[in-house]
């Protein structure tokens, strides 16, 4: 196994792995943001409609 590291530079491999994982993470986050269900910035329409359905107006006061 040590002969592999004699061929490849470990610093370069670690930098490339870090860059690849960062690109992969950003890609997955942007894919999730493009869906209506998992968009945590703008919120989904389904959760807003459920929250508004649970809020009933108060009954008129009898004074």
mmJSON file of the N, C-alpha and C atoms, coordinates in Angstrom:
{"data_MODEL":{"atom_site":{
"group_PDB":["ATOM","ATOM","ATOM","ATOM","ATOM","ATOM","ATOM","ATOM","ATOM","ATOM","ATOM","ATOM","ATOM","ATOM","ATOM","ATOM","ATOM","ATOM","ATOM","ATOM","ATOM","ATOM","ATOM","ATOM","ATOM","ATOM","ATOM","ATOM","ATOM","ATOM","ATOM","ATOM","ATOM","ATOM","ATOM","ATOM","ATOM","ATOM","ATOM","ATOM","ATOM","ATOM","ATOM","ATOM","ATOM","ATOM","ATOM","ATOM","ATOM","ATOM","ATOM","ATOM","ATOM","ATOM","ATOM","ATOM","ATOM","ATOM","ATOM","ATOM","ATOM","ATOM","ATOM","ATOM","ATOM","ATOM","ATOM","ATOM","ATOM","ATOM","ATOM","ATOM","ATOM","ATOM","ATOM","ATOM","ATOM","ATOM","ATOM","ATOM","ATOM","ATOM","ATOM","ATOM","ATOM","ATOM","ATOM","ATOM","ATOM","ATOM","ATOM","ATOM","ATOM","ATOM","ATOM","ATOM","ATOM","ATOM","ATOM","ATOM","ATOM","ATOM","ATOM","ATOM","ATOM","ATOM","ATOM","ATOM","ATOM","ATOM","ATOM","ATOM","ATOM","ATOM","ATOM","ATOM","ATOM","ATOM","ATOM","ATOM","ATOM","ATOM","ATOM","ATOM","ATOM","ATOM","ATOM","ATOM","ATOM","ATOM","ATOM","ATOM","ATOM","ATOM","ATOM","ATOM","ATOM","ATOM","ATOM","ATOM","ATOM","ATOM","ATOM","ATOM","ATOM","ATOM","ATOM","ATOM","ATOM","ATOM","ATOM","ATOM","ATOM","ATOM","ATOM","ATOM","ATOM","ATOM","ATOM","ATOM","ATOM","ATOM","ATOM","ATOM","ATOM","ATOM","ATOM","ATOM","ATOM","ATOM","ATOM","ATOM","ATOM","ATOM","ATOM","ATOM","ATOM","ATOM","ATOM","ATOM","ATOM","ATOM","ATOM","ATOM","ATOM","ATOM","ATOM","ATOM","ATOM"],
"id":[1,2,3,4,5,6,7,8,9,10,11,12,13,14,15,16,17,18,19,20,21,22,23,24,25,26,27,28,29,30,31,32,33,34,35,36,37,38,39,40,41,42,43,44,45,46,47,48,49,50,51,52,53,54,55,56,57,58,59,60,61,62,63,64,65,66,67,68,69,70,71,72,73,74,75,76,77,78,79,80,81,82,83,84,85,86,87,88,89,90,91,92,93,94,95,96,97,98,99,100,101,102,103,104,105,106,107,108,109,110,111,112,113,114,115,116,117,118,119,120,121,122,123,124,125,126,127,128,129,130,131,132,133,134,135,136,137,138,139,140,141,142,143,144,145,146,147,148,149,150,151,152,153,154,155,156,157,158,159,160,161,162,163,164,165,166,167,168,169,170,171,172,173,174,175,176,177,178,179,180,181,182,183,184,185,186,187,188,189],
"type_symbol":["N","C","C","N","C","C","N","C","C","N","C","C","N","C","C","N","C","C","N","C","C","N","C","C","N","C","C","N","C","C","N","C","C","N","C","C","N","C","C","N","C","C","N","C","C","N","C","C","N","C","C","N","C","C","N","C","C","N","C","C","N","C","C","N","C","C","N","C","C","N","C","C","N","C","C","N","C","C","N","C","C","N","C","C","N","C","C","N","C","C","N","C","C","N","C","C","N","C","C","N","C","C","N","C","C","N","C","C","N","C","C","N","C","C","N","C","C","N","C","C","N","C","C","N","C","C","N","C","C","N","C","C","N","C","C","N","C","C","N","C","C","N","C","C","N","C","C","N","C","C","N","C","C","N","C","C","N","C","C","N","C","C","N","C","C","N","C","C","N","C","C","N","C","C","N","C","C","N","C","C","N","C","C","N","C","C","N","C","C"],
"label_atom_id":["N","CA","C","N","CA","C","N","CA","C","N","CA","C","N","CA","C","N","CA","C","N","CA","C","N","CA","C","N","CA","C","N","CA","C","N","CA","C","N","CA","C","N","CA","C","N","CA","C","N","CA","C","N","CA","C","N","CA","C","N","CA","C","N","CA","C","N","CA","C","N","CA","C","N","CA","C","N","CA","C","N","CA","C","N","CA","C","N","CA","C","N","CA","C","N","CA","C","N","CA","C","N","CA","C","N","CA","C","N","CA","C","N","CA","C","N","CA","C","N","CA","C","N","CA","C","N","CA","C","N","CA","C","N","CA","C","N","CA","C","N","CA","C","N","CA","C","N","CA","C","N","CA","C","N","CA","C","N","CA","C","N","CA","C","N","CA","C","N","CA","C","N","CA","C","N","CA","C","N","CA","C","N","CA","C","N","CA","C","N","CA","C","N","CA","C","N","CA","C","N","CA","C","N","CA","C","N","CA","C","N","CA","C","N","CA","C","N","CA","C"],
"label_alt_id":[null,null,null,null,null,null,null,null,null,null,null,null,null,null,null,null,null,null,null,null,null,null,null,null,null,null,null,null,null,null,null,null,null,null,null,null,null,null,null,null,null,null,null,null,null,null,null,null,null,null,null,null,null,null,null,null,null,null,null,null,null,null,null,null,null,null,null,null,null,null,null,null,null,null,null,null,null,null,null,null,null,null,null,null,null,null,null,null,null,null,null,null,null,null,null,null,null,null,null,null,null,null,null,null,null,null,null,null,null,null,null,null,null,null,null,null,null,null,null,null,null,null,null,null,null,null,null,null,null,null,null,null,null,null,null,null,null,null,null,null,null,null,null,null,null,null,null,null,null,null,null,null,null,null,null,null,null,null,null,null,null,null,null,null,null,null,null,null,null,null,null,null,null,null,null,null,null,null,null,null,null,null,null,null,null,null,null,null,null],
"label_comp_id":["UNK","UNK","UNK","UNK","UNK","UNK","UNK","UNK","UNK","UNK","UNK","UNK","UNK","UNK","UNK","UNK","UNK","UNK","UNK","UNK","UNK","UNK","UNK","UNK","UNK","UNK","UNK","UNK","UNK","UNK","UNK","UNK","UNK","UNK","UNK","UNK","UNK","UNK","UNK","UNK","UNK","UNK","UNK","UNK","UNK","UNK","UNK","UNK","UNK","UNK","UNK","UNK","UNK","UNK","UNK","UNK","UNK","UNK","UNK","UNK","UNK","UNK","UNK","UNK","UNK","UNK","UNK","UNK","UNK","UNK","UNK","UNK","UNK","UNK","UNK","UNK","UNK","UNK","UNK","UNK","UNK","UNK","UNK","UNK","UNK","UNK","UNK","UNK","UNK","UNK","UNK","UNK","UNK","UNK","UNK","UNK","UNK","UNK","UNK","UNK","UNK","UNK","UNK","UNK","UNK","UNK","UNK","UNK","UNK","UNK","UNK","UNK","UNK","UNK","UNK","UNK","UNK","UNK","UNK","UNK","UNK","UNK","UNK","UNK","UNK","UNK","UNK","UNK","UNK","UNK","UNK","UNK","UNK","UNK","UNK","UNK","UNK","UNK","UNK","UNK","UNK","UNK","UNK","UNK","UNK","UNK","UNK","UNK","UNK","UNK","UNK","UNK","UNK","UNK","UNK","UNK","UNK","UNK","UNK","UNK","UNK","UNK","UNK","UNK","UNK","UNK","UNK","UNK","UNK","UNK","UNK","UNK","UNK","UNK","UNK","UNK","UNK","UNK","UNK","UNK","UNK","UNK","UNK","UNK","UNK","UNK","UNK","UNK","UNK"],
"label_asym_id":["A","A","A","A","A","A","A","A","A","A","A","A","A","A","A","A","A","A","A","A","A","A","A","A","A","A","A","A","A","A","A","A","A","A","A","A","A","A","A","A","A","A","A","A","A","A","A","A","A","A","A","A","A","A","A","A","A","A","A","A","A","A","A","A","A","A","A","A","A","A","A","A","A","A","A","A","A","A","A","A","A","A","A","A","A","A","A","A","A","A","A","A","A","A","A","A","A","A","A","A","A","A","A","A","A","A","A","A","A","A","A","A","A","A","A","A","A","A","A","A","A","A","A","A","A","A","A","A","A","A","A","A","A","A","A","A","A","A","A","A","A","A","A","A","A","A","A","A","A","A","A","A","A","A","A","A","A","A","A","A","A","A","A","A","A","A","A","A","A","A","A","A","A","A","A","A","A","A","A","A","A","A","A","A","A","A","A","A","A"],
"label_entity_id":["1","1","1","1","1","1","1","1","1","1","1","1","1","1","1","1","1","1","1","1","1","1","1","1","1","1","1","1","1","1","1","1","1","1","1","1","1","1","1","1","1","1","1","1","1","1","1","1","1","1","1","1","1","1","1","1","1","1","1","1","1","1","1","1","1","1","1","1","1","1","1","1","1","1","1","1","1","1","1","1","1","1","1","1","1","1","1","1","1","1","1","1","1","1","1","1","1","1","1","1","1","1","1","1","1","1","1","1","1","1","1","1","1","1","1","1","1","1","1","1","1","1","1","1","1","1","1","1","1","1","1","1","1","1","1","1","1","1","1","1","1","1","1","1","1","1","1","1","1","1","1","1","1","1","1","1","1","1","1","1","1","1","1","1","1","1","1","1","1","1","1","1","1","1","1","1","1","1","1","1","1","1","1","1","1","1","1","1","1"],
"label_seq_id":[1,1,1,2,2,2,3,3,3,4,4,4,5,5,5,6,6,6,7,7,7,8,8,8,9,9,9,10,10,10,11,11,11,12,12,12,13,13,13,14,14,14,15,15,15,16,16,16,17,17,17,18,18,18,19,19,19,20,20,20,21,21,21,22,22,22,23,23,23,24,24,24,25,25,25,26,26,26,27,27,27,28,28,28,29,29,29,30,30,30,31,31,31,32,32,32,33,33,33,34,34,34,35,35,35,36,36,36,37,37,37,38,38,38,39,39,39,40,40,40,41,41,41,42,42,42,43,43,43,44,44,44,45,45,45,46,46,46,47,47,47,48,48,48,49,49,49,50,50,50,51,51,51,52,52,52,53,53,53,54,54,54,55,55,55,56,56,56,57,57,57,58,58,58,59,59,59,60,60,60,61,61,61,62,62,62,63,63,63],
"pdbx_PDB_ins_code":[null,null,null,null,null,null,null,null,null,null,null,null,null,null,null,null,null,null,null,null,null,null,null,null,null,null,null,null,null,null,null,null,null,null,null,null,null,null,null,null,null,null,null,null,null,null,null,null,null,null,null,null,null,null,null,null,null,null,null,null,null,null,null,null,null,null,null,null,null,null,null,null,null,null,null,null,null,null,null,null,null,null,null,null,null,null,null,null,null,null,null,null,null,null,null,null,null,null,null,null,null,null,null,null,null,null,null,null,null,null,null,null,null,null,null,null,null,null,null,null,null,null,null,null,null,null,null,null,null,null,null,null,null,null,null,null,null,null,null,null,null,null,null,null,null,null,null,null,null,null,null,null,null,null,null,null,null,null,null,null,null,null,null,null,null,null,null,null,null,null,null,null,null,null,null,null,null,null,null,null,null,null,null,null,null,null,null,null,null],
"Cartn_x":[0.826,0.0,0.873,2.002,2.845,3.412,3.472,4.017,3.097,1.804,0.871,1.225,1.559,1.891,3.271,4.084,5.333,5.09,3.994,3.656,2.894,1.897,1.052,1.47,1.354,1.672,0.473,0.631,-0.5,-1.14,-0.337,-0.908,-1.846,-1.438,-2.262,-3.549,-3.444,-4.62,-5.6,-5.107,-5.991,-6.664,-5.941,-6.529,-7.598,-7.3,-8.287,-9.523,-9.337,-10.489,-11.34,-10.696,-11.434,-12.217,-11.59,-12.29,-13.451,-13.257,-14.321,-15.493,-15.232,-16.313,-17.051,-16.334,-16.981,-17.891,-17.416,-18.245,-19.459,-19.275,-20.383,-21.417,-20.952,-21.869,-22.649,-21.973,-22.676,-23.683,-23.309,-24.236,-25.482,-25.305,-26.457,-27.324,-26.712,-27.502,-28.301,-27.711,-28.451,-29.544,-29.333,-30.399,-31.554,-31.24,-32.292,-33.032,-32.304,-32.96,-33.862,-33.627,-34.444,-35.771,-35.945,-37.208,-38.112,-39.41,-40.374,-40.448,-40.265,-40.41,-39.271,-38.047,-36.873,-36.241,-36.939,-36.39,-36.564,-35.507,-35.592,-35.426,-35.09,-34.932,-36.273,-36.958,-38.248,-39.391,-39.194,-40.249,-41.136,-41.799,-42.676,-44.098,-44.866,-46.257,-47.106,-46.746,-47.541,-47.504,-46.363,-46.287,-46.955,-46.934,-47.595,-49.104,-49.636,-51.084,-51.565,-50.767,-51.138,-51.134,-50.133,-50.064,-51.221,-51.603,-52.701,-54.038,-54.172,-55.411,-55.605,-54.539,-54.653,-54.971,-54.78,-55.059,-56.497,-57.361,-58.755,-58.93,-59.811,-60.042,-60.712,-60.465,-61.089,-62.577,-63.38,-64.81,-65.029,-66.096,-66.324,-66.559,-66.098,-66.276,-67.707,-68.185,-69.576,-69.644,-68.966,-69.037,-69.938],
"Cartn_y":[-1.197,0.0,1.265,1.19,2.382,2.771,1.823,2.129,3.044,2.983,3.903,5.341,5.59,6.945,7.377,6.43,6.803,7.314,6.863,7.294,8.615,8.699,9.88,10.747,12.043,12.986,13.052,12.707,12.705,14.076,15.149,16.487,16.81,16.476,16.754,15.929,14.673,13.808,14.358,14.801,15.35,16.638,17.484,18.723,18.409,17.479,17.112,16.453,15.636,15.024,16.085,17.057,18.124,18.957,19.288,20.052,19.269,17.989,17.158,17.062,16.878,16.785,18.116,19.225,20.529,20.75,20.393,20.525,19.611,18.403,17.469,17.986,18.509,19.043,20.242,21.152,22.313,21.898,20.94,20.457,19.853,19.028,18.419,19.458,20.465,21.503,22.305,22.623,23.377,22.534,21.234,20.364,20.351,20.264,20.272,21.607,22.712,24.016,24.199,23.464,23.63,22.886,22.024,21.318,22.105,21.962,22.682,22.076,20.767,20.096,20.409,20.514,20.662,22.044,23.044,24.39,25.039,25.099,25.62,27.129,27.77,29.227,29.917,29.539,30.159,29.466,28.267,27.507,26.874,25.805,25.138,25.621,25.536,25.965,25.071,23.795,22.853,23.204,23.535,23.84,25.169,26.11,27.392,27.228,26.367,26.178,25.432,24.5,23.785,24.743,25.599,26.547,27.541,27.994,28.948,28.267,26.976,26.259,26.048,25.984,25.776,27.065,28.206,29.481,29.899,29.775,30.17,31.562,32.35,33.681,33.568,34.545,34.56,34.858,34.294,34.616,36.073,36.684,38.099,38.221,39.325,39.548,39.968,39.654,39.946,41.113,42.161,43.273,44.366],
"Cartn_z":[0.0,0.0,0.0,0.676,0.756,-0.603,-1.528,-2.855,-3.658,-3.345,-4.013,-3.661,-2.38,-1.949,-2.443,-2.886,-3.527,-4.95,-5.561,-6.916,-6.881,-5.985,-5.893,-4.715,-4.897,-3.821,-2.857,-1.585,-0.652,-0.478,-0.495,-0.361,-1.506,-2.709,-3.881,-3.849,-3.422,-3.32,-2.302,-1.145,-0.103,-0.565,-1.262,-1.777,-2.817,-3.71,-4.727,-4.109,-3.091,-2.419,-1.725,-1.086,-0.419,-1.429,-2.535,-3.566,-4.154,-4.403,-4.959,-3.986,-2.712,-1.737,-1.583,-1.69,-1.617,-2.823,-3.998,-5.201,-5.118,-4.64,-4.496,-3.494,-2.373,-1.36,-1.892,-2.575,-3.134,-4.2,-5.018,-6.039,-5.404,-4.397,-3.734,-3.042,-2.432,-1.777,-2.795,-3.929,-4.94,-5.576,-5.708,-6.196,-5.199,-3.92,-2.901,-2.875,-3.066,-3.078,-4.291,-5.359,-6.554,-6.443,-5.443,-5.274,-4.345,-4.544,-3.702,-2.305,-2.209,-0.916,0.035,-0.473,0.385,0.313,-0.186,-0.247,1.12,1.892,3.259,3.317,2.22,2.23,1.998,0.937,0.635,1.343,1.799,2.447,1.397,1.777,0.819,0.993,-0.039,0.004,0.878,0.995,1.78,3.259,3.785,5.217,5.53,4.591,4.824,4.828,3.953,3.919,5.16,5.674,6.893,8.071,8.144,9.253,9.198,8.011,7.924,8.187,7.896,8.168,9.663,10.408,11.849,12.588,11.966,12.618,12.31,13.287,13.118,13.717,13.135,13.711,15.082,15.912,17.236,17.101,17.989,17.95,18.374,17.893,18.275,19.774,20.329,21.773,22.059,23.247,23.64,24.616,24.371,25.31,24.835],
"occupancy":[1.0,1.0,1.0,1.0,1.0,1.0,1.0,1.0,1.0,1.0,1.0,1.0,1.0,1.0,1.0,1.0,1.0,1.0,1.0,1.0,1.0,1.0,1.0,1.0,1.0,1.0,1.0,1.0,1.0,1.0,1.0,1.0,1.0,1.0,1.0,1.0,1.0,1.0,1.0,1.0,1.0,1.0,1.0,1.0,1.0,1.0,1.0,1.0,1.0,1.0,1.0,1.0,1.0,1.0,1.0,1.0,1.0,1.0,1.0,1.0,1.0,1.0,1.0,1.0,1.0,1.0,1.0,1.0,1.0,1.0,1.0,1.0,1.0,1.0,1.0,1.0,1.0,1.0,1.0,1.0,1.0,1.0,1.0,1.0,1.0,1.0,1.0,1.0,1.0,1.0,1.0,1.0,1.0,1.0,1.0,1.0,1.0,1.0,1.0,1.0,1.0,1.0,1.0,1.0,1.0,1.0,1.0,1.0,1.0,1.0,1.0,1.0,1.0,1.0,1.0,1.0,1.0,1.0,1.0,1.0,1.0,1.0,1.0,1.0,1.0,1.0,1.0,1.0,1.0,1.0,1.0,1.0,1.0,1.0,1.0,1.0,1.0,1.0,1.0,1.0,1.0,1.0,1.0,1.0,1.0,1.0,1.0,1.0,1.0,1.0,1.0,1.0,1.0,1.0,1.0,1.0,1.0,1.0,1.0,1.0,1.0,1.0,1.0,1.0,1.0,1.0,1.0,1.0,1.0,1.0,1.0,1.0,1.0,1.0,1.0,1.0,1.0,1.0,1.0,1.0,1.0,1.0,1.0,1.0,1.0,1.0,1.0,1.0,1.0],
"B_iso_or_equiv":[0.0,0.0,0.0,0.0,0.0,0.0,0.0,0.0,0.0,0.0,0.0,0.0,0.0,0.0,0.0,0.0,0.0,0.0,0.0,0.0,0.0,0.0,0.0,0.0,0.0,0.0,0.0,0.0,0.0,0.0,0.0,0.0,0.0,0.0,0.0,0.0,0.0,0.0,0.0,0.0,0.0,0.0,0.0,0.0,0.0,0.0,0.0,0.0,0.0,0.0,0.0,0.0,0.0,0.0,0.0,0.0,0.0,0.0,0.0,0.0,0.0,0.0,0.0,0.0,0.0,0.0,0.0,0.0,0.0,0.0,0.0,0.0,0.0,0.0,0.0,0.0,0.0,0.0,0.0,0.0,0.0,0.0,0.0,0.0,0.0,0.0,0.0,0.0,0.0,0.0,0.0,0.0,0.0,0.0,0.0,0.0,0.0,0.0,0.0,0.0,0.0,0.0,0.0,0.0,0.0,0.0,0.0,0.0,0.0,0.0,0.0,0.0,0.0,0.0,0.0,0.0,0.0,0.0,0.0,0.0,0.0,0.0,0.0,0.0,0.0,0.0,0.0,0.0,0.0,0.0,0.0,0.0,0.0,0.0,0.0,0.0,0.0,0.0,0.0,0.0,0.0,0.0,0.0,0.0,0.0,0.0,0.0,0.0,0.0,0.0,0.0,0.0,0.0,0.0,0.0,0.0,0.0,0.0,0.0,0.0,0.0,0.0,0.0,0.0,0.0,0.0,0.0,0.0,0.0,0.0,0.0,0.0,0.0,0.0,0.0,0.0,0.0,0.0,0.0,0.0,0.0,0.0,0.0,0.0,0.0,0.0,0.0,0.0,0.0],
"pdbx_formal_charge":[null,null,null,null,null,null,null,null,null,null,null,null,null,null,null,null,null,null,null,null,null,null,null,null,null,null,null,null,null,null,null,null,null,null,null,null,null,null,null,null,null,null,null,null,null,null,null,null,null,null,null,null,null,null,null,null,null,null,null,null,null,null,null,null,null,null,null,null,null,null,null,null,null,null,null,null,null,null,null,null,null,null,null,null,null,null,null,null,null,null,null,null,null,null,null,null,null,null,null,null,null,null,null,null,null,null,null,null,null,null,null,null,null,null,null,null,null,null,null,null,null,null,null,null,null,null,null,null,null,null,null,null,null,null,null,null,null,null,null,null,null,null,null,null,null,null,null,null,null,null,null,null,null,null,null,null,null,null,null,null,null,null,null,null,null,null,null,null,null,null,null,null,null,null,null,null,null,null,null,null,null,null,null,null,null,null,null,null,null],
"auth_seq_id":[1,1,1,2,2,2,3,3,3,4,4,4,5,5,5,6,6,6,7,7,7,8,8,8,9,9,9,10,10,10,11,11,11,12,12,12,13,13,13,14,14,14,15,15,15,16,16,16,17,17,17,18,18,18,19,19,19,20,20,20,21,21,21,22,22,22,23,23,23,24,24,24,25,25,25,26,26,26,27,27,27,28,28,28,29,29,29,30,30,30,31,31,31,32,32,32,33,33,33,34,34,34,35,35,35,36,36,36,37,37,37,38,38,38,39,39,39,40,40,40,41,41,41,42,42,42,43,43,43,44,44,44,45,45,45,46,46,46,47,47,47,48,48,48,49,49,49,50,50,50,51,51,51,52,52,52,53,53,53,54,54,54,55,55,55,56,56,56,57,57,57,58,58,58,59,59,59,60,60,60,61,61,61,62,62,62,63,63,63],
"auth_comp_id":["UNK","UNK","UNK","UNK","UNK","UNK","UNK","UNK","UNK","UNK","UNK","UNK","UNK","UNK","UNK","UNK","UNK","UNK","UNK","UNK","UNK","UNK","UNK","UNK","UNK","UNK","UNK","UNK","UNK","UNK","UNK","UNK","UNK","UNK","UNK","UNK","UNK","UNK","UNK","UNK","UNK","UNK","UNK","UNK","UNK","UNK","UNK","UNK","UNK","UNK","UNK","UNK","UNK","UNK","UNK","UNK","UNK","UNK","UNK","UNK","UNK","UNK","UNK","UNK","UNK","UNK","UNK","UNK","UNK","UNK","UNK","UNK","UNK","UNK","UNK","UNK","UNK","UNK","UNK","UNK","UNK","UNK","UNK","UNK","UNK","UNK","UNK","UNK","UNK","UNK","UNK","UNK","UNK","UNK","UNK","UNK","UNK","UNK","UNK","UNK","UNK","UNK","UNK","UNK","UNK","UNK","UNK","UNK","UNK","UNK","UNK","UNK","UNK","UNK","UNK","UNK","UNK","UNK","UNK","UNK","UNK","UNK","UNK","UNK","UNK","UNK","UNK","UNK","UNK","UNK","UNK","UNK","UNK","UNK","UNK","UNK","UNK","UNK","UNK","UNK","UNK","UNK","UNK","UNK","UNK","UNK","UNK","UNK","UNK","UNK","UNK","UNK","UNK","UNK","UNK","UNK","UNK","UNK","UNK","UNK","UNK","UNK","UNK","UNK","UNK","UNK","UNK","UNK","UNK","UNK","UNK","UNK","UNK","UNK","UNK","UNK","UNK","UNK","UNK","UNK","UNK","UNK","UNK","UNK","UNK","UNK","UNK","UNK","UNK"],
"auth_asym_id":["A","A","A","A","A","A","A","A","A","A","A","A","A","A","A","A","A","A","A","A","A","A","A","A","A","A","A","A","A","A","A","A","A","A","A","A","A","A","A","A","A","A","A","A","A","A","A","A","A","A","A","A","A","A","A","A","A","A","A","A","A","A","A","A","A","A","A","A","A","A","A","A","A","A","A","A","A","A","A","A","A","A","A","A","A","A","A","A","A","A","A","A","A","A","A","A","A","A","A","A","A","A","A","A","A","A","A","A","A","A","A","A","A","A","A","A","A","A","A","A","A","A","A","A","A","A","A","A","A","A","A","A","A","A","A","A","A","A","A","A","A","A","A","A","A","A","A","A","A","A","A","A","A","A","A","A","A","A","A","A","A","A","A","A","A","A","A","A","A","A","A","A","A","A","A","A","A","A","A","A","A","A","A","A","A","A","A","A","A"],
"auth_atom_id":["N","CA","C","N","CA","C","N","CA","C","N","CA","C","N","CA","C","N","CA","C","N","CA","C","N","CA","C","N","CA","C","N","CA","C","N","CA","C","N","CA","C","N","CA","C","N","CA","C","N","CA","C","N","CA","C","N","CA","C","N","CA","C","N","CA","C","N","CA","C","N","CA","C","N","CA","C","N","CA","C","N","CA","C","N","CA","C","N","CA","C","N","CA","C","N","CA","C","N","CA","C","N","CA","C","N","CA","C","N","CA","C","N","CA","C","N","CA","C","N","CA","C","N","CA","C","N","CA","C","N","CA","C","N","CA","C","N","CA","C","N","CA","C","N","CA","C","N","CA","C","N","CA","C","N","CA","C","N","CA","C","N","CA","C","N","CA","C","N","CA","C","N","CA","C","N","CA","C","N","CA","C","N","CA","C","N","CA","C","N","CA","C","N","CA","C","N","CA","C","N","CA","C","N","CA","C","N","CA","C","N","CA","C","N","CA","C","N","CA","C"],
"pdbx_PDB_model_num":[1,1,1,1,1,1,1,1,1,1,1,1,1,1,1,1,1,1,1,1,1,1,1,1,1,1,1,1,1,1,1,1,1,1,1,1,1,1,1,1,1,1,1,1,1,1,1,1,1,1,1,1,1,1,1,1,1,1,1,1,1,1,1,1,1,1,1,1,1,1,1,1,1,1,1,1,1,1,1,1,1,1,1,1,1,1,1,1,1,1,1,1,1,1,1,1,1,1,1,1,1,1,1,1,1,1,1,1,1,1,1,1,1,1,1,1,1,1,1,1,1,1,1,1,1,1,1,1,1,1,1,1,1,1,1,1,1,1,1,1,1,1,1,1,1,1,1,1,1,1,1,1,1,1,1,1,1,1,1,1,1,1,1,1,1,1,1,1,1,1,1,1,1,1,1,1,1,1,1,1,1,1,1,1,1,1,1,1,1]
}}}
